[in-house]
């Protein structure tokens, strides 16, 4: 399994959640504070757990968020994980 995380500015949250729902059946949105180029910003972290074939959808989602919010960049991380439903 893979853990995909997209880090972005906390702007247009409802639109972002709608985009995520278009591609993924389940996800988590975390709100935090981050720093980008020396400035503090409210941050969204979108977590998606899935198979490796979902990487292209996570990449498309990251590009869509970048375009939606007219950003220089968003960060996408991919981590191998083990999961267990209890």
C-alpha positions in Angstrom: 0.0 0.0 0.0 1.0 3.6 -0.5 0.3 6.8 1.5 -0.1 9.8 -0.7 0.1 13.2 0.9 -0.6 16.5 -0.8 0.5 19.6 1.0 -1.1 22.9 -0.1 -2.3 26.2 1.1 -5.6 26.2 2.9 -7.6 28.1 0.3 -10.7 27.0 -1.6 -11.1 24.0 0.8 -14.6 23.0 -0.4 -13.5 23.0 -4.0 -10.4 21.0 -3.1 -12.5 18.4 -1.2 -14.8 18.2 -4.2 -11.8 17.5 -6.5 -10.5 14.8 -4.1 -13.9 13.1 -4.0 -13.9 13.0 -7.8 -10.9 10.7 -7.9 -10.8 8.9 -4.5 -13.5 7.2 -2.5 -11.8 7.9 0.9 -9.3 10.4 2.2 -8.4 12.6 5.2 -7.9 16.3 5.3 -5.7 17.7 8.0 -5.4 21.4 8.7 -2.1 22.8 10.0 0.4 25.7 9.8 3.3 25.6 7.5 6.0 27.8 6.2 6.8 28.4 2.5 9.6 30.7 1.5 9.8 32.3 4.9 6.1 33.0 5.3 3.7 31.2 7.6 0.5 29.9 6.0 -2.5 27.9 6.9 -2.0 24.5 5.3 -4.1 21.6 4.1 -2.7 18.1 4.0 -4.7 15.6 2.0 -4.0 12.0 2.9 -4.9 9.1 0.6 -4.1 5.5 1.2 -4.2 3.3 -1.9 -2.5 1.1 -4.4 0.5 2.2 -6.4 -1.6 2.5 -9.6 -3.3 5.5 -7.9 -0.1 7.6 -8.2 -1.2 9.1 -11.5 -4.5 10.2 -9.9 -2.7 11.8 -7.0 -0.4 13.6 -9.4 -3.5 14.8 -11.4 -5.1 16.0 -8.2 -2.0 17.9 -7.1 -1.8 19.6 -10.5 -5.5 20.5 -10.3 -5.1 22.0 -6.8 -2.0 24.0 -8.0 -4.1 25.4 -10.9 -7.2 26.1 -8.8 -5.3 28.2 -6.3 -2.8 29.6 -8.8 0.2 28.4 -6.8 3.9 28.0 -7.6 3.9 24.5 -6.3 2.2 21.9 -4.1 4.0 19.0 -2.6 3.1 15.4 -3.2 4.8 12.7 -1.1 4.5 8.9 -1.6 5.4 6.5 1.2 5.2 2.7 1.3 3.1 1.6 4.3 1.5 -1.4 5.8 -2.1 -1.2 6.8 -4.3 -3.2 9.1 -8.0 -2.7 9.6 -9.0 -3.4 13.2 
